[in-house]
Amino acid sequence: MDKAILGHIIQQRRDALDLKQEDLAEMTGITSKTIYLIERGKGNPSIETLRKLFEVLGLEISIHIKRVNE
């Protein structure tokens, strides 16, 4: 998934829950600067960082692995 789209989804969900970036930072233990960068599509979050964000935001991570060029 494109980082900009991912960031937009996170920001929309945060806004829907009426949370500020600072609120989300406190709830996840992730800095507000990191959240800002992720929401702008400029961050490169680890799976663990996404897991923390998604848990608080009520979102789910789904990974699909597909073999190509066999």
N, C-alpha and C positions, 0 to 999 in steps of 0.2 A: 504494500500500500504506500502511496505517496505520502511523504512526511507532512506536506501542507494539508492534505485531506485529513490525516490522522489528527493533526493539531486543531483543525476546524471542528472535528467531531468532539474532541475533549473540551474545547471552549464552549461549544453549544450546550453540551451536557452540564458543564459547570454553571453556565448562565441559567439554564432551566432549573437548576437546584438553588439558584440565588446565592451562589458562593463567590466570594472574591478569590483571586489567586492566593492571597495571604491565608485565607481560610483553608483552602485546599492544601496549601503547603503545611500548615499546622496539623491537619488531619492525616497527612501521608508521610511527613518527615522529609519531604522533598522541598528544596528551596524554591521560593517564589520566582527567582530568576530562572531556574531550570524550567519551571512550569511555563513562564513567559516565552522562553525559547522554543519549547515543544509546541505551544499553541501557535506560534508564528511560523512553524515548519522549519526552524533553524536548529533545533536540538536533535540529538541522536540518542534517544532514550534506550536504555537497556530493557530487556524483557521484564526484569524485576521492577524497574521504575514504572513501566506500563502496568504491571500487575497491581502495584499499590494504587496508582491513579484509578484504574478501572474498578478496583474493589470499592473504593470510596464513591465513585461516580455511578456505580451500578451498571457497569458495562462488562462485556465479556470478550476475552481474547480467543480467537479461533485461528489456528494455523493449519494450512493445507500444504502438504508436500507432494509434489508430482515429479516423476521422472521424465526427463526430456531427452531426445536424441539417442534412443537406445537402438 
